[in-house]
Amino acid sequence: MKFTDLKFHELYDGVQSIVDYGQYQLSVVKHSGSYGGTQGLYEIAVFDDGNQIELPGITKDNDTVKGYLTQDDVNCILIKMTSITGNNGV
């Protein structure tokens, strides 16, 4: 899975893509309320059973989102998610 494979849909005044990694889902957003959204950058969050969670290697301790991400940054996170889950994501 690469950034160019993401399928975005409208969310608020921007976009969102959700990648399913089995146990985890990765949300990638860009809108006026997301960290970096007004600068054209992306924010990610990881979900487990519908709950936003911290995931070591993806988010920092005590934080469930990571913002101000370029497309290359998101690509790196997609690779890390594949490594963590053993699943390429859908």
N, C-alpha and C positions, 0 to 999 in steps of 0.2 A: 504494500500500500504506500502510495506517494501522495503528496499534496494534490497533484494534478488528477488523482483518482477520486478525490472527495466530491461528493454530490451535495451541494448546498441548497437549502431552501430558505425562504424569507423568514426572518425573525425580527420582530419590532421594526426598526428602520435599517436593518442589515441582513446578515445571513448566519446560518448555522448548518453544520454537518455533524452527524453522529456516526461514529464507527463502532461496530459491535465486535468486541474481542472475547465473546463468550461470557465469562464471569464479569468482565468490566466493559463499560461503554465510555468512549472518549468523545466529549463534546468540543467542537471547535467553533468559536463564534467571532463575529466582528460586527459591532453595532455601536451606537453612540454611548451606551451604558457599559460597554466592556472595556477592560484595561487596554488602552492603545487603539481602540476602535476608531476614534476620531482622527487618528494619525495613519489609518490604513493598516493597522497591525491587528493581530489575532490574540484571543484568549482561549485557554483550554481548561477543562475540568474533567475529572474522572468520576464515574458513577459505578456503584456496586449495588445491585438490586434497587435501583432508583434513588439511592442516597449518595450525595456528593461526598467524596472521601479524599483523604491524603493517600498518595501512593508513592512510596520511596522510589527515587530515581526519576519521578515525573514531577511531583510537587514537593515543596519544602515542608519541613515539620510544621505543624499547626497552621497549614495553609492548604486550601482545597482548590485554588485556582492559580494559574500562571498566565500572566499577561505580557503585553508588549512584545509579541512574538512575530517574527518574519515568517514567510513561507518556508524558508530553509530551517528555521527553528522548529516549525510544526513537522517538517519532514523528519527531523531528528527524533522528535517525540513519537512519531508513528513507528519508527524503527525500534525505539526503546520499548514501546507497548508490545510489539511483536516479540521481542526478546523476553520480556517479562511473562507474557501469556502463552508463548509458543503458538500463537494464532496470528495469521496475517491480517485479520480484520475484514469486516464486510460492511 
